[in-house]
Amino acid sequence: MPAHERMLGLAAARGYDLTGHRAVQVGPDLLERANVILAMDRAVLTELRGQMDADVPPQVRPLPRRPGRA
């Protein structure tokens, strides 16, 4: 499934083109096997951190702005 329109806009504002991205639902399996998960905003970041297993948390952080972007 293509990325949500809101995510496309948030990514574009940070200098990222997600038009070729395919979204997936984040669940326990993905959280266990991911090395890094980038959240598009603080609400998503908070939700993801709430789903993580405290014993083996992946790196979950906000999507950084690309260099040269405000």
PQR file of N, CA, C, O and H, with PARSE charges and radii, in Angstrom:
ATOM      1  N   MET A   1       0.851  -1.164   0.000 -0.4000 1.5000
ATOM      2  CA  MET A   1       0.000   0.000   0.000 -0.0000 2.0000
ATOM      3  C   MET A   1       0.905   1.238   0.000  0.5500 1.7000
ATOM      4  O   MET A   1       1.909   1.267   0.712 -0.5500 1.4000
ATOM      5  N   PRO A   2       0.562   2.245  -0.782 -0.5600 1.5000
ATOM      6  CA  PRO A   2       1.375   3.468  -0.806  0.2800 2.0000
ATOM      7  C   PRO A   2       1.359   4.166   0.550  0.5500 1.7000
ATOM      8  O   PRO A   2       0.462   3.956   1.366 -0.5500 1.4000
ATOM      9  N   ALA A   3       2.356   4.987   0.768 -0.4000 1.5000
ATOM     10  CA  ALA A   3       2.416   5.771   1.998 -0.0000 2.0000
ATOM     11  C   ALA A   3       1.192   6.677   2.093  0.5500 1.7000
ATOM     12  O   ALA A   3       0.677   7.148   1.080 -0.5500 1.4000
ATOM     13  H   ALA A   3       3.085   5.158   0.106  0.4000 1.0000
ATOM     14  N   HIS A   4       0.737   6.913   3.311 -0.4000 1.5000
ATOM     15  CA  HIS A   4      -0.406   7.784   3.575 -0.0000 2.0000
ATOM     16  C   HIS A   4      -0.081   9.196   3.098  0.5500 1.7000
ATOM     17  O   HIS A   4       1.066   9.634   3.188 -0.5500 1.4000
ATOM     18  H   HIS A   4       1.156   6.530   4.135  0.4000 1.0000
ATOM     19  N   GLU A   5      -1.080   9.905   2.594 -0.4000 1.5000
ATOM     20  CA  GLU A   5      -0.876  11.267   2.088 -0.0000 2.0000
ATOM     21  C   GLU A   5      -0.225  12.174   3.126  0.5500 1.7000
ATOM     22  O   GLU A   5       0.632  12.991   2.791 -0.5500 1.4000
ATOM     23  H   GLU A   5      -2.012   9.549   2.521  0.4000 1.0000
ATOM     24  N   ARG A   6      -0.631  12.031   4.385 -0.4000 1.5000
ATOM     25  CA  ARG A   6      -0.043  12.850   5.452 -0.0000 2.0000
ATOM     26  C   ARG A   6       1.456  12.581   5.567  0.5500 1.7000
ATOM     27  O   ARG A   6       2.248  13.509   5.731 -0.5500 1.4000
ATOM     28  H   ARG A   6      -1.327  11.367   4.657  0.4000 1.0000
ATOM     29  N   MET A   7       1.839  11.319   5.480 -0.4000 1.5000
ATOM     30  CA  MET A   7       3.252  10.959   5.579 -0.0000 2.0000
ATOM     31  C   MET A   7       4.034  11.486   4.376  0.5500 1.7000
ATOM     32  O   MET A   7       5.168  11.941   4.521 -0.5500 1.4000
ATOM     33  H   MET A   7       1.196  10.564   5.347  0.4000 1.0000
ATOM     34  N   LEU A   8       3.432  11.425   3.195 -0.4000 1.5000
ATOM     35  CA  LEU A   8       4.097  11.980   2.014 -0.0000 2.0000
ATOM     36  C   LEU A   8       4.402  13.458   2.205  0.5500 1.7000
ATOM     37  O   LEU A   8       5.490  13.923   1.867 -0.5500 1.4000
ATOM     38  H   LEU A   8       2.510  11.055   3.076  0.4000 1.0000
ATOM     39  N   GLY A   9       3.426  14.202   2.753 -0.4000 1.5000
ATOM     40  CA  GLY A   9       3.613  15.629   2.989 -0.0000 2.0000
ATOM     41  C   GLY A   9       4.652  15.917   4.053  0.5500 1.7000
ATOM     42  O   GLY A   9       5.483  16.810   3.885 -0.5500 1.4000
ATOM     43  H   GLY A   9       2.542  13.824   3.027  0.4000 1.0000
ATOM     44  N   LEU A  10       4.615  15.166   5.152 -0.4000 1.5000
ATOM     45  CA  LEU A  10       5.604  15.367   6.221 -0.0000 2.0000
ATOM     46  C   LEU A  10       7.011  15.051   5.736  0.5500 1.7000
ATOM     47  O   LEU A  10       7.955  15.779   6.046 -0.5500 1.4000
ATOM     48  H   LEU A  10       3.940  14.441   5.288  0.4000 1.0000
ATOM     49  N   ALA A  11       7.156  13.981   4.983 -0.4000 1.5000
ATOM     50  CA  ALA A  11       8.472  13.607   4.457 -0.0000 2.0000
ATOM     51  C   ALA A  11       8.969  14.659   3.469  0.5500 1.7000
ATOM     52  O   ALA A  11      10.135  15.051   3.513 -0.5500 1.4000
ATOM     53  H   ALA A  11       6.390  13.390   4.731  0.4000 1.0000
ATOM     54  N   ALA A  12       8.090  15.116   2.579 -0.4000 1.5000
ATOM     55  CA  ALA A  12       8.480  16.129   1.597 -0.0000 2.0000
ATOM     56  C   ALA A  12       8.942  17.407   2.283  0.5500 1.7000
ATOM     57  O   ALA A  12       9.884  18.051   1.819 -0.5500 1.4000
ATOM     58  H   ALA A  12       7.143  14.797   2.543  0.4000 1.0000
ATOM     59  N   ALA A  13       8.289  17.784   3.387 -0.4000 1.5000
ATOM     60  CA  ALA A  13       8.684  18.983   4.127 -0.0000 2.0000
ATOM     61  C   ALA A  13      10.083  18.835   4.720  0.5500 1.7000
ATOM     62  O   ALA A  13      10.750  19.830   5.006 -0.5500 1.4000
ATOM     63  H   ALA A  13       7.525  17.262   3.763  0.4000 1.0000
ATOM     64  N   ARG A  14      10.525  17.589   4.904 -0.4000 1.5000
ATOM     65  CA  ARG A  14      11.864  17.326   5.441 -0.0000 2.0000
ATOM     66  C   ARG A  14      12.867  16.991   4.337  0.5500 1.7000
ATOM     67  O   ARG A  14      14.027  16.687   4.615 -0.5500 1.4000
ATOM     68  H   ARG A  14       9.984  16.781   4.672  0.4000 1.0000
ATOM     69  N   GLY A  15      12.411  17.049   3.080 -0.4000 1.5000
ATOM     70  CA  GLY A  15      13.309  16.816   1.959 -0.0000 2.0000
ATOM     71  C   GLY A  15      13.385  15.383   1.469  0.5500 1.7000
ATOM     72  O   GLY A  15      14.301  15.038   0.722 -0.5500 1.4000
ATOM     73  H   GLY A  15      11.469  17.296   2.854  0.4000 1.0000
ATOM     74  N   TYR A  16      12.436  14.533   1.876 -0.4000 1.5000
ATOM     75  CA  TYR A  16      12.427  13.130   1.462 -0.0000 2.0000
ATOM     76  C   TYR A  16      11.286  12.874   0.484  0.5500 1.7000
ATOM     77  O   TYR A  16      10.184  13.392   0.662 -0.5500 1.4000
ATOM     78  H   TYR A  16      11.693  14.813   2.483  0.4000 1.0000
ATOM     79  N   ASP A  17      11.548  12.080  -0.542 -0.4000 1.5000
ATOM     80  CA  ASP A  17      10.526  11.702  -1.513 -0.0000 2.0000
ATOM     81  C   ASP A  17      10.095  10.264  -1.217  0.5500 1.7000
ATOM     82  O   ASP A  17      10.864   9.326  -1.432 -0.5500 1.4000
ATOM     83  H   ASP A  17      12.443  11.659  -0.687  0.4000 1.0000
ATOM     84  N   LEU A  18       8.882  10.095  -0.731 -0.4000 1.5000
ATOM     85  CA  LEU A  18       8.370   8.759  -0.403 -0.0000 2.0000
ATOM     86  C   LEU A  18       7.366   8.254  -1.426  0.5500 1.7000
ATOM     87  O   LEU A  18       6.609   7.330  -1.127 -0.5500 1.4000
ATOM     88  H   LEU A  18       8.258  10.856  -0.556  0.4000 1.0000
ATOM     89  N   THR A  19       7.335   8.827  -2.620 -0.4000 1.5000
ATOM     90  CA  THR A  19       6.321   8.415  -3.590 -0.0000 2.0000
ATOM     91  C   THR A  19       6.463   6.942  -3.986  0.5500 1.7000
ATOM     92  O   THR A  19       5.469   6.320  -4.363 -0.5500 1.4000
ATOM     93  H   THR A  19       7.950   9.577  -2.862  0.4000 1.0000
ATOM     94  N   GLY A  20       7.651   6.375  -3.912 -0.4000 1.5000
ATOM     95  CA  GLY A  20       7.838   4.959  -4.235 -0.0000 2.0000
ATOM     96  C   GLY A  20       7.748   4.046  -3.031  0.5500 1.7000
ATOM     97  O   GLY A  20       7.864   2.829  -3.167 -0.5500 1.4000
ATOM     98  H   GLY A  20       8.457   6.880  -3.606  0.4000 1.0000
ATOM     99  N   HIS A  21       7.541   4.618  -1.852 -0.4000 1.5000
ATOM    100  CA  HIS A  21       7.486   3.846  -0.606 -0.0000 2.0000
ATOM    101  C   HIS A  21       6.186   3.056  -0.503  0.5500 1.7000
ATOM    102  O   HIS A  21       5.139   3.507  -0.966 -0.5500 1.4000
ATOM    103  H   HIS A  21       7.446   5.607  -1.742  0.4000 1.0000
ATOM    104  N   ARG A  22       6.260   1.887   0.098 -0.4000 1.5000
ATOM    105  CA  ARG A  22       5.069   1.088   0.379 -0.0000 2.0000
ATOM    106  C   ARG A  22       4.950   0.930   1.884  0.5500 1.7000
ATOM    107  O   ARG A  22       5.859   0.406   2.528 -0.5500 1.4000
ATOM    108  H   ARG A  22       7.111   1.520   0.474  0.4000 1.0000
ATOM    109  N   ALA A  23       3.848   1.372   2.443 -0.4000 1.5000
ATOM    110  CA  ALA A  23       3.626   1.348   3.888 -0.0000 2.0000
ATOM    111  C   ALA A  23       3.308  -0.068   4.368  0.5500 1.7000
ATOM    112  O   ALA A  23       2.712  -0.866   3.645 -0.5500 1.4000
ATOM    113  H   ALA A  23       3.110   1.797   1.920  0.4000 1.0000
ATOM    114  N   VAL A  24       3.715  -0.358   5.590 -0.4000 1.5000
ATOM    115  CA  VAL A  24       3.363  -1.614   6.249 -0.0000 2.0000
ATOM    116  C   VAL A  24       2.909  -1.287   7.667  0.5500 1.7000
ATOM    117  O   VAL A  24       3.343  -0.296   8.254 -0.5500 1.4000
ATOM    118  H   VAL A  24       4.200   0.290   6.177  0.4000 1.0000
ATOM    119  N   GLN A  25       2.043  -2.119   8.204 -0.4000 1.5000
ATOM    120  CA  GLN A  25       1.586  -1.939   9.577 -0.0000 2.0000
ATOM    121  C   GLN A  25       2.701  -2.371  10.520  0.5500 1.7000
ATOM    122  O   GLN A  25       3.257  -3.459  10.364 -0.5500 1.4000
ATOM    123  H   GLN A  25       1.691  -2.924   7.726  0.4000 1.0000
ATOM    124  N   VAL A  26       3.028  -1.541  11.485 -0.4000 1.5000
ATOM    125  CA  VAL A  26       4.057  -1.888  12.465 -0.0000 2.0000
ATOM    126  C   VAL A  26       3.428  -2.777  13.524  0.5500 1.7000
ATOM    127  O   VAL A  26       2.393  -2.449  14.106 -0.5500 1.4000
ATOM    128  H   VAL A  26       2.576  -0.658  11.612  0.4000 1.0000
ATOM    129  N   GLY A  27       4.072  -3.903  13.759 -0.4000 1.5000
ATOM    130  CA  GLY A  27       3.611  -4.834  14.772 -0.0000 2.0000
ATOM    131  C   GLY A  27       4.798  -5.421  15.508  0.5500 1.7000
ATOM    132  O   GLY A  27       5.940  -5.048  15.239 -0.5500 1.4000
ATOM    133  H   GLY A  27       4.913  -4.169  13.287  0.4000 1.0000
ATOM    134  N   PRO A  28       4.546  -6.331  16.430 -0.5600 1.5000
ATOM    135  CA  PRO A  28       5.624  -6.915  17.235  0.2800 2.0000
ATOM    136  C   PRO A  28       6.742  -7.544  16.404  0.5500 1.7000
ATOM    137  O   PRO A  28       7.914  -7.416  16.757 -0.5500 1.4000
ATOM    138  N   ASP A  29       6.399  -8.221  15.308 -0.4000 1.5000
ATOM    139  CA  ASP A  29       7.418  -8.869  14.486 -0.0000 2.0000
ATOM    140  C   ASP A  29       8.387  -7.844  13.896  0.5500 1.7000
ATOM    141  O   ASP A  29       9.603  -8.029  13.949 -0.5500 1.4000
ATOM    142  H   ASP A  29       5.447  -8.325  15.021  0.4000 1.0000
ATOM    143  N   LEU A  30       7.847  -6.772  13.337 -0.4000 1.5000
ATOM    144  CA  LEU A  30       8.702  -5.732  12.753 -0.0000 2.0000
ATOM    145  C   LEU A  30       9.543  -5.054  13.829  0.5500 1.7000
ATOM    146  O   LEU A  30      10.725  -4.789  13.613 -0.5500 1.4000
ATOM    147  H   LEU A  30       6.860  -6.621  13.294  0.4000 1.0000
ATOM    148  N   LEU A  31       8.949  -4.773  14.975 -0.4000 1.5000
ATOM    149  CA  LEU A  31       9.697  -4.141  16.052 -0.0000 2.0000
ATOM    150  C   LEU A  31      10.846  -5.025  16.539  0.5500 1.7000
ATOM    151  O   LEU A  31      11.896  -4.516  16.931 -0.5500 1.4000
ATOM    152  H   LEU A  31       7.989  -4.988  15.150  0.4000 1.0000
ATOM    153  N   GLU A  32      10.654  -6.345  16.515 -0.4000 1.5000
ATOM    154  CA  GLU A  32      11.703  -7.265  16.957 -0.0000 2.0000
ATOM    155  C   GLU A  32      12.863  -7.342  15.976  0.5500 1.7000
ATOM    156  O   GLU A  32      14.015  -7.478  16.389 -0.5500 1.4000
ATOM    157  H   GLU A  32       9.802  -6.759  16.196  0.4000 1.0000
ATOM    158  N   ARG A  33      12.577  -7.259  14.687 -0.4000 1.5000
ATOM    159  CA  ARG A  33      13.643  -7.471  13.708 -0.0000 2.0000
ATOM    160  C   ARG A  33      14.247  -6.187  13.133  0.5500 1.7000
ATOM    161  O   ARG A  33      15.237  -6.245  12.404 -0.5500 1.4000
ATOM    162  H   ARG A  33      11.641  -7.149  14.351  0.4000 1.0000
ATOM    163  N   ALA A  34      13.668  -5.047  13.449 -0.4000 1.5000
ATOM    164  CA  ALA A  34      14.161  -3.778  12.893 -0.0000 2.0000
ATOM    165  C   ALA A  34      15.393  -3.286  13.641  0.5500 1.7000
ATOM    166  O   ALA A  34      15.466  -3.371  14.867 -0.5500 1.4000
ATOM    167  H   ALA A  34      12.863  -5.000  14.041  0.4000 1.0000
ATOM    168  N   ASN A  35      16.350  -2.776  12.894 -0.4000 1.5000
ATOM    169  CA  ASN A  35      17.517  -2.135  13.487 -0.0000 2.0000
ATOM    170  C   ASN A  35      17.208  -0.680  13.817  0.5500 1.7000
ATOM    171  O   ASN A  35      17.619  -0.167  14.858 -0.5500 1.4000
ATOM    172  H   ASN A  35      16.291  -2.707  11.899  0.4000 1.0000
ATOM    173  N   VAL A  36      16.477  -0.019  12.918 -0.4000 1.5000
ATOM    174  CA  VAL A  36      16.116   1.391  13.096 -0.0000 2.0000
ATOM    175  C   VAL A  36      14.697   1.593  12.572  0.5500 1.7000
ATOM    176  O   VAL A  36      14.340   1.078  11.512 -0.5500 1.4000
ATOM    177  H   VAL A  36      16.142  -0.436  12.073  0.4000 1.0000
ATOM    178  N   ILE A  37      13.901   2.335  13.313 -0.4000 1.5000
ATOM    179  CA  ILE A  37      12.570   2.734  12.863 -0.0000 2.0000
ATOM    180  C   ILE A  37      12.504   4.244  12.977  0.5500 1.7000
ATOM    181  O   ILE A  37      12.769   4.806  14.040 -0.5500 1.4000
ATOM    182  H   ILE A  37      14.191   2.752  14.174  0.4000 1.0000
ATOM    183  N   LEU A  38      12.148   4.906  11.871 -0.4000 1.5000
ATOM    184  CA  LEU A  38      12.033   6.362  11.854 -0.0000 2.0000
ATOM    185  C   LEU A  38      10.559   6.738  11.896  0.5500 1.7000
ATOM    186  O   LEU A  38       9.774   6.285  11.063 -0.5500 1.4000
ATOM    187  H   LEU A  38      11.932   4.450  11.008  0.4000 1.0000
ATOM    188  N   ALA A  39      10.187   7.557  12.853 -0.4000 1.5000
ATOM    189  CA  ALA A  39       8.807   8.011  13.001 -0.0000 2.0000
ATOM    190  C   ALA A  39       8.655   9.370  12.341  0.5500 1.7000
ATOM    191  O   ALA A  39       9.537  10.223  12.439 -0.5500 1.4000
ATOM    192  H   ALA A  39      10.824   7.925  13.530  0.4000 1.0000
ATOM    193  N   MET A  40       7.532   9.563  11.669 -0.4000 1.5000
ATOM    194  CA  MET A  40       7.305  10.806  10.941 -0.0000 2.0000
ATOM    195  C   MET A  40       6.953  11.982  11.842  0.5500 1.7000
ATOM    196  O   MET A  40       7.181  13.133  11.469 -0.5500 1.4000
ATOM    197  H   MET A  40       6.815   8.870  11.590  0.4000 1.0000
ATOM    198  N   ASP A  41       6.399  11.709  13.028 -0.4000 1.5000
ATOM    199  CA  ASP A  41       6.072  12.804  13.954 -0.0000 2.0000
ATOM    200  C   ASP A  41       6.063  12.269  15.385  0.5500 1.7000
ATOM    201  O   ASP A  41       6.201  11.067  15.611 -0.5500 1.4000
ATOM    202  H   ASP A  41       6.215  10.774  13.331  0.4000 1.0000
ATOM    203  N   ARG A  42       5.900  13.173  16.341 -0.4000 1.5000
ATOM    204  CA  ARG A  42       5.966  12.776  17.763 -0.0000 2.0000
ATOM    205  C   ARG A  42       4.845  11.821  18.168  0.5500 1.7000
ATOM    206  O   ARG A  42       5.053  10.950  19.013 -0.5500 1.4000
ATOM    207  H   ARG A  42       5.788  14.150  16.158  0.4000 1.0000
ATOM    208  N   ALA A  43       3.667  11.973  17.578 -0.4000 1.5000
ATOM    209  CA  ALA A  43       2.555  11.082  17.923 -0.0000 2.0000
ATOM    210  C   ALA A  43       2.884   9.649  17.520  0.5500 1.7000
ATOM    211  O   ALA A  43       2.643   8.718  18.287 -0.5500 1.4000
ATOM    212  H   ALA A  43       3.498  12.681  16.892  0.4000 1.0000
ATOM    213  N   VAL A  44       3.427   9.470  16.336 -0.4000 1.5000
ATOM    214  CA  VAL A  44       3.819   8.133  15.874 -0.0000 2.0000
ATOM    215  C   VAL A  44       4.963   7.606  16.729  0.5500 1.7000
ATOM    216  O   VAL A  44       4.970   6.430  17.094 -0.5500 1.4000
ATOM    217  H   VAL A  44       3.623  10.227  15.713  0.4000 1.0000
ATOM    218  N   LEU A  45       5.920   8.450  17.051 -0.4000 1.5000
ATOM    219  CA  LEU A  45       7.050   8.061  17.883 -0.0000 2.0000
ATOM    220  C   LEU A  45       6.565   7.543  19.246  0.5500 1.7000
ATOM    221  O   LEU A  45       7.026   6.505  19.721 -0.5500 1.4000
ATOM    222  H   LEU A  45       5.914   9.406  16.755  0.4000 1.0000
ATOM    223  N   THR A  46       5.647   8.263  19.857 -0.4000 1.5000
ATOM    224  CA  THR A  46       5.101   7.858  21.156 -0.0000 2.0000
ATOM    225  C   THR A  46       4.368   6.525  21.046  0.5500 1.7000
ATOM    226  O   THR A  46       4.515   5.662  21.912 -0.5500 1.4000
ATOM    227  H   THR A  46       5.273   9.106  19.471  0.4000 1.0000
ATOM    228  N   GLU A  47       3.584   6.355  19.990 -0.4000 1.5000
ATOM    229  CA  GLU A  47       2.847   5.100  19.796 -0.0000 2.0000
ATOM    230  C   GLU A  47       3.802   3.928  19.600  0.5500 1.7000
ATOM    231  O   GLU A  47       3.600   2.863  20.184 -0.5500 1.4000
ATOM    232  H   GLU A  47       3.464   7.056  19.287  0.4000 1.0000
ATOM    233  N   LEU A  48       4.829   4.109  18.795 -0.4000 1.5000
ATOM    234  CA  LEU A  48       5.797   3.036  18.562 -0.0000 2.0000
ATOM    235  C   LEU A  48       6.528   2.650  19.836  0.5500 1.7000
ATOM    236  O   LEU A  48       6.699   1.468  20.132 -0.5500 1.4000
ATOM    237  H   LEU A  48       4.993   4.974  18.320  0.4000 1.0000
ATOM    238  N   ARG A  49       6.958   3.654  20.586 -0.4000 1.5000
ATOM    239  CA  ARG A  49       7.670   3.362  21.835 -0.0000 2.0000
ATOM    240  C   ARG A  49       6.772   2.613  22.816  0.5500 1.7000
ATOM    241  O   ARG A  49       7.263   1.814  23.614 -0.5500 1.4000
ATOM    242  H   ARG A  49       6.819   4.614  20.345  0.4000 1.0000
ATOM    243  N   GLY A  50       5.468   2.860  22.766 -0.4000 1.5000
ATOM    244  CA  GLY A  50       4.534   2.160  23.620 -0.0000 2.0000
ATOM    245  C   GLY A  50       4.352   0.697  23.242  0.5500 1.7000
ATOM    246  O   GLY A  50       3.937  -0.111  24.073 -0.5500 1.4000
ATOM    247  H   GLY A  50       5.069   3.509  22.118  0.4000 1.0000
ATOM    248  N   GLN A  51       4.658   0.351  21.999 -0.4000 1.5000
ATOM    249  CA  GLN A  51       4.522  -1.024  21.515 -0.0000 2.0000
ATOM    250  C   GLN A  51       5.786  -1.856  21.703  0.5500 1.7000
ATOM    251  O   GLN A  51       5.742  -3.078  21.567 -0.5500 1.4000
ATOM    252  H   GLN A  51       4.995   1.008  21.324  0.4000 1.0000
ATOM    253  N   MET A  52       6.907  -1.214  22.012 -0.4000 1.5000
ATOM    254  CA  MET A  52       8.192  -1.906  22.051 -0.0000 2.0000
ATOM    255  C   MET A  52       8.332  -2.790  23.272  0.5500 1.7000
ATOM    256  O   MET A  52       7.818  -2.482  24.348 -0.5500 1.4000
ATOM    257  H   MET A  52       6.942  -0.221  22.122  0.4000 1.0000
ATOM    258  N   ASP A  53       9.037  -3.893  23.086 -0.4000 1.5000
ATOM    259  CA  ASP A  53       9.426  -4.761  24.185 -0.0000 2.0000
ATOM    260  C   ASP A  53      10.591  -4.083  24.895  0.5500 1.7000
ATOM    261  O   ASP A  53      11.611  -3.795  24.269 -0.5500 1.4000
ATOM    262  H   ASP A  53       9.455  -4.142  22.213  0.4000 1.0000
ATOM    263  N   ALA A  54      10.457  -3.830  26.162 -0.4000 1.5000
ATOM    264  CA  ALA A  54      11.492  -3.104  26.916 -0.0000 2.0000
ATOM    265  C   ALA A  54      12.821  -3.858  26.947  0.5500 1.7000
ATOM    266  O   ALA A  54      13.871  -3.242  27.130 -0.5500 1.4000
ATOM    267  H   ALA A  54       9.629  -4.064  26.671  0.4000 1.0000
ATOM    268  N   ASP A  55      12.793  -5.177  26.770 -0.4000 1.5000
ATOM    269  CA  ASP A  55      14.028  -5.968  26.830 -0.0000 2.0000
ATOM    270  C   ASP A  55      14.923  -5.761  25.613  0.5500 1.7000
ATOM    271  O   ASP A  55      16.146  -5.743  25.746 -0.5500 1.4000
ATOM    272  H   ASP A  55      11.940  -5.677  26.621  0.4000 1.0000
ATOM    273  N   VAL A  56      14.331  -5.605  24.428 -0.4000 1.5000
ATOM    274  CA  VAL A  56      15.126  -5.489  23.204 -0.0000 2.0000
ATOM    275  C   VAL A  56      14.547  -4.382  22.326  0.5500 1.7000
ATOM    276  O   VAL A  56      13.983  -4.663  21.269 -0.5500 1.4000
ATOM    277  H   VAL A  56      13.337  -5.620  24.320  0.4000 1.0000
ATOM    278  N   PRO A  57      14.682  -3.127  22.754 -0.5600 1.5000
ATOM    279  CA  PRO A  57      14.112  -2.054  21.949  0.2800 2.0000
ATOM    280  C   PRO A  57      14.976  -1.717  20.725  0.5500 1.7000
ATOM    281  O   PRO A  57      16.192  -1.575  20.851 -0.5500 1.4000
ATOM    282  N   PRO A  58      14.363  -1.591  19.556 -0.5600 1.5000
ATOM    283  CA  PRO A  58      15.117  -1.121  18.400  0.2800 2.0000
ATOM    284  C   PRO A  58      15.378   0.375  18.544  0.5500 1.7000
ATOM    285  O   PRO A  58      14.832   1.028  19.434 -0.5500 1.4000
ATOM    286  N   GLN A  59      16.185   0.890  17.694 -0.4000 1.5000
ATOM    287  CA  GLN A  59      16.411   2.333  17.661 -0.0000 2.0000
ATOM    288  C   GLN A  59      15.169   2.971  17.056  0.5500 1.7000
ATOM    289  O   GLN A  59      14.910   2.809  15.863 -0.5500 1.4000
ATOM    290  H   GLN A  59      16.628   0.360  16.971  0.4000 1.0000
ATOM    291  N   VAL A  60      14.410   3.682  17.848 -0.4000 1.5000
ATOM    292  CA  VAL A  60      13.222   4.389  17.367 -0.0000 2.0000
ATOM    293  C   VAL A  60      13.456   5.868  17.593  0.5500 1.7000
ATOM    294  O   VAL A  60      13.684   6.308  18.720 -0.5500 1.4000
ATOM    295  H   VAL A  60      14.620   3.814  18.817  0.4000 1.0000
ATOM    296  N   ARG A  61      13.397   6.633  16.512 -0.4000 1.5000
ATOM    297  CA  ARG A  61      13.669   8.064  16.636 -0.0000 2.0000
ATOM    298  C   ARG A  61      12.906   8.834  15.566  0.5500 1.7000
ATOM    299  O   ARG A  61      12.420   8.246  14.600 -0.5500 1.4000
ATOM    300  H   ARG A  61      13.211   6.276  15.597  0.4000 1.0000
ATOM    301  N   PRO A  62      12.802  10.138  15.737 -0.5600 1.5000
ATOM    302  CA  PRO A  62      12.111  10.944  14.726  0.2800 2.0000
ATOM    303  C   PRO A  62      12.887  10.953  13.418  0.5500 1.7000
ATOM    304  O   PRO A  62      14.112  10.833  13.409 -0.5500 1.4000
ATOM    305  N   LEU A  63      12.171  11.093  12.327 -0.4000 1.5000
ATOM    306  CA  LEU A  63      12.793  11.228  11.022 -0.0000 2.0000
ATOM    307  C   LEU A  63      13.582  12.535  11.015  0.5500 1.7000
ATOM    308  O   LEU A  63      12.999  13.597  11.235 -0.5500 1.4000
ATOM    309  H   LEU A  63      11.176  11.190  12.334  0.4000 1.0000
ATOM    310  N   PRO A  64      14.898  12.488  10.766 -0.5600 1.5000
ATOM    311  CA  PRO A  64      15.682  13.730  10.782  0.2800 2.0000
ATOM    312  C   PRO A  64      15.424  14.563   9.535  0.5500 1.7000
ATOM    313  O   PRO A  64      15.055  14.049   8.479 -0.5500 1.4000
ATOM    314  N   ARG A  65      15.624  15.830   9.691 -0.4000 1.5000
ATOM    315  CA  ARG A  65      15.560  16.727   8.527 -0.0000 2.0000
ATOM    316  C   ARG A  65      16.828  16.529   7.715  0.5500 1.7000
ATOM    317  O   ARG A  65      17.907  16.306   8.264 -0.5500 1.4000
ATOM    318  H   ARG A  65      15.923  16.247  10.549  0.4000 1.0000
ATOM    319  N   ARG A  66      16.684  16.613   6.404 -0.4000 1.5000
ATOM    320  CA  ARG A  66      17.866  16.491   5.552 -0.0000 2.0000
ATOM    321  C   ARG A  66      18.696  17.749   5.673  0.5500 1.7000
ATOM    322  O   ARG A  66      18.152  18.830   5.897 -0.5500 1.4000
ATOM    323  H   ARG A  66      15.807  16.794   5.957  0.4000 1.0000
ATOM    324  N   PRO A  67      20.005  17.628   5.528 -0.5600 1.5000
ATOM    325  CA  PRO A  67      20.871  18.819   5.623  0.2800 2.0000
ATOM    326  C   PRO A  67      20.422  19.897   4.643  0.5500 1.7000
ATOM    327  O   PRO A  67      20.039  19.610   3.509 -0.5500 1.4000
ATOM    328  N   GLY A  68      20.478  21.133   5.102 -0.4000 1.5000
ATOM    329  CA  GLY A  68      20.084  22.261   4.266 -0.0000 2.0000
ATOM    330  C   GLY A  68      18.619  22.606   4.344  0.5500 1.7000
ATOM    331  O   GLY A  68      18.167  23.558   3.707 -0.5500 1.4000
ATOM    332  H   GLY A  68      20.789  21.366   6.023  0.4000 1.0000
ATOM    333  N   ARG A  69      17.859  21.831   5.130 -0.4000 1.5000
ATOM    334  CA  ARG A  69      16.434  22.091   5.301 -0.0000 2.0000
ATOM    335  C   ARG A  69      16.204  22.750   6.655  0.5500 1.7000
ATOM    336  O   ARG A  69      16.894  22.439   7.626 -0.5500 1.4000
ATOM    337  H   ARG A  69      18.226  21.057   5.647  0.4000 1.0000
ATOM    338  N   ALA A  70      15.228  23.664   6.720 -0.4000 1.5000
ATOM    339  CA  ALA A  70      14.910  24.337   7.988 -0.0000 2.0000
ATOM    340  C   ALA A  70      14.058  23.450   8.862  0.5500 1.7000
ATOM    341  O   ALA A  70      13.689  23.844   9.968 -0.5500 1.4000
ATOM    342  H   ALA A  70      14.667  23.915   5.931  0.4000 1.0000
TER
END
